[in-house]
Amino acid sequence: MANTKSALKRAEIAERNRLRNKAYKSAVKTLMKKYINAVAVYTANPTPELKQEAQARLSEAYAKIDKATKRGVLHPNNGARKKSRLAHRLKPLTQTAE
């Protein structure tokens, strides 16, 4: 347990930051899963509406990853890697459909 007033304050701030970071990371994971599910549905039945849905989910996931990176929750390379992996799921499907 912290003994000094400054150490107590730092412990409180660290806990607050930990909870905020946890919320961002959880939201990123949730949006990534929603996007992956949308791509799976589009793969099973490729229609323009499902493609739009997948692209909308991709946009949401990108926005949350970018915001987490900007806030310092994710390292920039980690955010870039996540975005790249998401893009690689949809790219082959859209190129074969065209």
SULHU-V408182 format. One record per residue. SS is DSSP state (a for helix, b for strand, c for the rest). OMEGA is omega in radians with two decimals (999 if undefined). D_FIRST is the distance of its C-alpha to the first C-alpha in Angstrom with 2 decimals. Layout:
# SULHU-V408182
ss=SS omega=OMEGA d_first=D_FIRST
ss=SS omega=OMEGA d_first=D_FIRST
This chain:
# SULHU-V408182
ss=c omega=-3.13 d_first=0.00
ss=c omega=-3.10 d_first=3.81
ss=c omega=-3.07 d_first=6.44
ss=c omega=-3.14 d_first=9.56
ss=a omega=-3.13 d_first=11.41
ss=a omega=3.12 d_first=12.34
ss=a omega=3.07 d_first=9.03
ss=a omega=-3.14 d_first=8.24
ss=a omega=3.13 d_first=11.80
ss=a omega=3.11 d_first=11.70
ss=a omega=3.11 d_first=9.12
ss=a omega=3.14 d_first=11.61
ss=a omega=3.13 d_first=14.49
ss=a omega=3.12 d_first=13.57
ss=a omega=3.11 d_first=13.43
ss=a omega=3.13 d_first=16.67
ss=a omega=3.14 d_first=18.28
ss=a omega=-3.13 d_first=17.47
ss=a omega=3.11 d_first=19.22
ss=a omega=3.12 d_first=22.07
ss=a omega=3.13 d_first=22.60
ss=a omega=3.13 d_first=22.67
ss=a omega=3.12 d_first=25.33
ss=a omega=-3.11 d_first=27.42
ss=a omega=3.12 d_first=27.36
ss=a omega=3.13 d_first=28.31
ss=a omega=3.11 d_first=31.12
ss=a omega=-3.14 d_first=32.41
ss=a omega=-3.13 d_first=32.60
ss=a omega=-3.12 d_first=34.35
ss=a omega=3.09 d_first=36.89
ss=a omega=3.12 d_first=37.56
ss=a omega=3.11 d_first=38.32
ss=a omega=3.12 d_first=40.59
ss=a omega=-3.13 d_first=42.43
ss=a omega=3.09 d_first=42.89
ss=a omega=3.12 d_first=44.31
ss=a omega=3.10 d_first=46.62
ss=a omega=3.13 d_first=47.88
ss=a omega=3.11 d_first=48.54
ss=a omega=3.13 d_first=50.56
ss=a omega=3.11 d_first=52.45
ss=a omega=-3.12 d_first=53.20
ss=a omega=-3.08 d_first=54.71
ss=c omega=-3.06 d_first=56.85
ss=c omega=3.05 d_first=57.18
ss=c omega=-3.14 d_first=58.23
ss=a omega=-3.14 d_first=57.79
ss=a omega=-3.14 d_first=55.71
ss=a omega=3.07 d_first=53.22
ss=a omega=3.10 d_first=53.09
ss=a omega=3.12 d_first=52.26
ss=a omega=3.14 d_first=49.50
ss=a omega=-3.14 d_first=47.98
ss=a omega=3.08 d_first=48.22
ss=a omega=3.10 d_first=46.60
ss=a omega=3.11 d_first=43.65
ss=a omega=3.14 d_first=43.48
ss=a omega=3.11 d_first=43.42
ss=a omega=-3.13 d_first=40.55
ss=a omega=3.11 d_first=38.51
ss=a omega=-3.10 d_first=39.36
ss=a omega=-3.12 d_first=38.32
ss=a omega=3.11 d_first=34.87
ss=a omega=3.13 d_first=34.34
ss=a omega=-3.14 d_first=35.53
ss=a omega=3.11 d_first=33.24
ss=a omega=3.11 d_first=30.16
ss=a omega=-3.13 d_first=31.28
ss=a omega=-3.12 d_first=31.87
ss=a omega=3.13 d_first=28.41
ss=c omega=3.11 d_first=26.85
ss=c omega=3.10 d_first=25.65
ss=c omega=3.02 d_first=28.23
ss=c omega=-3.12 d_first=29.52
ss=a omega=3.12 d_first=33.15
ss=a omega=3.11 d_first=34.57
ss=a omega=3.11 d_first=32.72
ss=a omega=3.13 d_first=34.20
ss=a omega=3.14 d_first=37.60
ss=a omega=3.13 d_first=37.52
ss=a omega=-3.13 d_first=36.78
ss=a omega=3.13 d_first=39.61
ss=a omega=3.14 d_first=41.97
ss=a omega=3.09 d_first=41.42
ss=a omega=-3.12 d_first=42.13
ss=a omega=-3.11 d_first=45.27
ss=a omega=3.12 d_first=46.55
ss=a omega=-3.05 d_first=46.67
ss=a omega=-3.02 d_first=49.13
ss=a omega=-3.13 d_first=51.17
ss=a omega=-3.12 d_first=53.40
ss=a omega=-3.12 d_first=54.18
ss=a omega=3.14 d_first=55.33
ss=a omega=3.12 d_first=57.43
ss=a omega=-3.12 d_first=59.32
ss=a omega=-3.08 d_first=59.99
ss=c omega=999 d_first=61.62
